[in-house]
Amino acid sequence: MALLSDQDRQTVRTHLASMTDPVTLLFFTQTIGGPETALIAKQVLDEVAGLNDLVTVEEVNFILEQDRVAAYGITHVPAIAVLKGDADTRIRFLGAPAGYEFMSLIEAIVLAGGSDSGLSDQSKALIAEHVTEPLDIQVFVTPTCPHCPRAVTLAHRMAIESPLIRATCVEATEFLDLSRQYRVTGVPKTVVNGTIEILGAVPEDTFVRTVLQQPEPPTGP
């Protein structure tokens, strides 16, 4: 049985129509002992790929293909790495992109298949000036959180903008070990390099400046 309704399929087709470059979704899973959510994630990816010829899904065995698992920094399954053609965008998903996070997946595919991060010129300038070493952004979400996709897409836009940034959407209820490790009690919660924290969905300028630890510009005379 299809997960997407006819109306959903048409909405997704419309969103994906702006793509200009092929996108590969590397789906990391395991056939034995894998979580039930892996089946949901695979069906979601297959249905999306069926709506646009520029989107393809490639399955990677988490147990048997350790070189690729290590190359993409995958630590849990199910996981998705988004590629622009063969090039890694450093956009990641941990867990099934269900509920509100389904649109985060669609936005990520459109980002990877386009030519621009969609960030403001000010944000782009801040990233170009201040990102000089790797940044790892994790955004913890739940499928029922309507505000989470905003934070996820901002993080993914930053990954598109800089080759030094990796941004991962983490489904908090699927990966309780990570949620406990980073003390996630509400979502969205963004964690940068394991230390910097952003609670809630905040405007782009605040998000980017907090990730980069840059102060707000002065206001007034």
C-alpha positions as CSV (number, residue, x, y, z in Angstrom):
1,M,0.0,0.0,0.0
2,A,1.4,3.4,-1.0
3,L,2.3,5.8,1.8
4,L,1.6,8.9,-0.3
5,S,-1.9,9.9,-1.4
6,D,-2.5,11.1,-4.9
7,Q,-2.6,14.7,-3.7
8,D,0.7,14.3,-1.8
9,R,2.3,12.8,-4.9
10,Q,1.3,15.8,-7.0
11,T,2.6,18.2,-4.3
12,V,5.9,16.4,-4.2
13,R,6.2,16.4,-8.0
14,T,5.7,20.1,-8.0
15,H,8.4,20.7,-5.4
16,L,10.9,18.4,-7.3
17,A,10.2,20.1,-10.6
18,S,12.7,22.9,-9.8
19,M,15.6,20.4,-9.7
20,T,18.3,20.7,-12.4
21,D,20.9,18.1,-11.3
22,P,20.6,14.4,-10.4
23,V,20.4,13.5,-6.7
24,T,21.3,10.1,-5.3
25,L,19.9,9.0,-1.9
26,L,22.3,6.6,-0.2
27,F,20.1,4.5,2.1
28,F,22.1,2.8,4.9
29,T,20.3,-0.2,6.3
30,Q,20.8,-3.8,7.4
31,T,18.7,-6.8,6.4
32,I,19.2,-8.8,9.6
33,G,18.4,-7.2,13.0
34,G,17.6,-3.8,11.5
35,P,14.9,-1.6,13.0
36,E,11.3,-1.7,11.7
37,T,11.6,2.0,10.7
38,A,14.1,1.0,8.0
39,L,11.2,-0.5,6.0
40,I,9.2,2.7,6.3
41,A,12.2,4.8,5.3
42,K,12.9,2.6,2.3
43,Q,9.3,2.8,1.1
44,V,9.3,6.6,1.5
45,L,12.5,6.9,-0.6
46,D,11.3,4.6,-3.3
47,E,8.0,6.5,-3.6
48,V,9.8,9.8,-3.8
49,A,12.3,8.5,-6.4
50,G,9.3,7.3,-8.5
51,L,8.1,10.9,-8.9
52,N,11.2,12.4,-10.6
53,D,13.7,10.8,-12.9
54,L,16.5,12.9,-11.4
55,V,16.2,11.1,-8.0
56,T,17.6,7.7,-7.5
57,V,18.0,5.5,-4.4
58,E,21.0,3.3,-3.7
59,E,20.9,0.9,-0.8
60,V,24.1,0.4,1.3
61,N,24.4,-2.5,3.8
62,F,25.5,-1.1,7.1
63,I,27.1,-4.4,8.1
64,L,28.8,-5.6,4.9
65,E,29.9,-2.3,3.3
66,Q,32.0,-0.9,6.2
67,D,34.2,1.2,3.9
68,R,31.2,3.2,2.6
69,V,29.7,3.4,6.0
70,A,32.9,4.9,7.3
71,A,33.4,7.2,4.3
72,Y,30.0,8.8,5.0
73,G,30.3,8.9,8.8
74,I,27.2,6.7,9.3
75,T,26.9,5.5,12.9
76,H,23.2,4.3,13.1
77,V,20.5,2.9,10.8
78,P,18.3,3.7,9.1
79,A,20.3,6.6,7.6
80,I,20.3,8.6,4.4
81,A,23.1,10.5,2.8
82,V,22.2,13.0,0.1
83,L,24.4,13.2,-2.9
84,K,24.4,15.7,-5.8
85,G,25.3,13.3,-8.6
86,D,28.3,11.5,-7.0
87,A,29.3,14.4,-4.8
88,D,28.5,14.3,-1.1
89,T,26.4,17.3,0.1
90,R,27.0,16.3,3.7
91,I,23.2,16.4,4.2
92,R,22.1,13.4,6.5
93,F,19.0,11.9,8.0
94,L,19.0,9.5,10.9
95,G,15.7,7.7,11.1
96,A,12.6,7.4,8.9
97,P,11.7,10.9,7.4
98,A,8.1,10.6,8.4
99,G,5.4,13.1,9.5
100,Y,6.6,16.7,9.2
101,E,10.1,15.5,8.5
102,F,8.9,14.2,5.1
103,M,9.0,17.7,3.8
104,S,12.5,18.2,5.2
105,L,13.5,15.3,3.0
106,I,11.9,16.9,-0.1
107,E,13.5,20.2,0.7
108,A,16.9,18.5,1.0
109,I,16.5,16.8,-2.3
110,V,15.6,20.1,-4.0
111,L,18.6,21.8,-2.3
112,A,20.9,19.1,-3.6
113,G,19.4,19.2,-7.0
114,G,19.7,22.9,-7.3
115,S,22.5,25.5,-7.6
116,D,22.1,27.6,-4.5
117,S,21.8,27.2,-0.7
118,G,19.0,29.7,-0.5
119,L,20.6,31.5,2.4
120,S,20.8,35.3,2.6
121,D,23.8,37.1,1.3
122,Q,24.6,38.0,4.9
123,S,24.5,34.4,6.0
124,K,26.7,33.3,3.1
125,A,29.3,36.0,3.9
126,L,29.4,34.9,7.6
127,I,29.9,31.2,6.6
128,A,32.6,32.1,4.1
129,E,34.5,34.2,6.7
130,H,34.1,32.1,9.8
131,V,33.9,28.4,8.7
132,T,37.6,27.4,8.6
133,E,37.3,23.9,10.2
134,P,34.7,21.1,10.2
135,L,31.3,21.8,11.8
136,D,29.0,19.0,12.7
137,I,25.3,20.1,13.1
138,Q,22.7,17.7,14.5
139,V,19.1,18.8,14.6
140,F,16.9,16.6,16.8
141,V,13.3,16.3,15.7
142,T,10.1,14.3,16.1
143,P,7.6,13.5,13.3
144,T,4.9,15.4,15.1
145,C,6.8,18.6,15.5
146,P,5.6,21.3,13.0
147,H,8.5,23.7,13.8
148,C,11.3,21.1,13.3
149,P,11.6,21.3,9.5
150,R,12.5,25.0,9.7
151,A,15.6,24.2,11.8
152,V,16.5,21.1,9.7
153,T,16.4,23.0,6.4
154,L,18.5,25.9,7.8
155,A,21.1,23.3,8.9
156,H,21.0,21.6,5.5
157,R,21.3,25.0,3.7
158,M,24.5,25.6,5.7
159,A,25.9,22.2,4.6
160,I,25.2,23.1,0.9
161,E,27.0,26.4,1.4
162,S,30.2,25.1,2.9
163,P,32.1,21.8,2.3
164,L,33.2,21.9,5.9
165,I,29.7,21.6,7.3
166,R,27.8,18.4,7.8
167,A,24.2,18.7,8.9
168,T,22.1,15.7,10.2
169,C,18.4,15.5,11.0
170,V,18.1,13.1,13.9
171,E,14.7,11.5,14.8
172,A,14.9,11.8,18.6
173,T,12.5,9.0,19.5
174,E,14.2,6.5,17.2
175,F,17.7,7.2,18.7
176,L,17.2,7.5,22.4
177,D,20.9,6.9,23.0
178,L,21.7,10.1,21.1
179,S,18.8,12.0,22.7
180,R,20.1,11.0,26.2
181,Q,23.7,11.9,25.2
182,Y,22.7,15.4,24.1
183,R,20.0,15.9,26.8
184,V,17.2,16.3,24.4
185,T,14.0,17.2,26.3
186,G,12.3,19.2,23.6
187,V,12.5,19.6,19.8
188,P,13.8,21.0,17.7
189,K,17.1,21.0,19.5
190,T,20.2,21.8,17.4
191,V,23.7,20.6,18.7
192,V,26.9,21.9,17.0
193,N,30.1,20.0,17.5
194,G,28.6,18.3,20.5
195,T,28.6,21.5,22.6
196,I,26.8,24.6,21.1
197,E,23.0,24.3,21.6
198,I,20.1,26.0,19.9
199,L,16.6,25.4,21.4
200,G,13.5,25.8,19.2
201,A,13.1,27.1,15.7
202,V,14.8,30.5,15.4
203,P,15.2,33.0,12.5
204,E,18.0,32.3,9.9
205,D,20.3,35.1,11.1
206,T,20.1,33.9,14.7
207,F,20.6,30.3,13.7
208,V,23.6,30.9,11.6
209,R,25.3,33.3,14.1
210,T,24.7,30.9,16.9
211,V,26.2,28.0,15.0
212,L,29.2,30.1,14.1
213,Q,29.4,31.7,17.6
214,Q,29.2,35.2,16.1
215,P,27.5,38.0,18.0
216,E,24.5,39.8,16.7
217,P,25.3,43.1,14.9
218,P,24.9,46.2,17.0
219,T,21.7,48.1,16.7
220,G,20.8,51.8,17.1
221,P,23.2,54.7,17.3
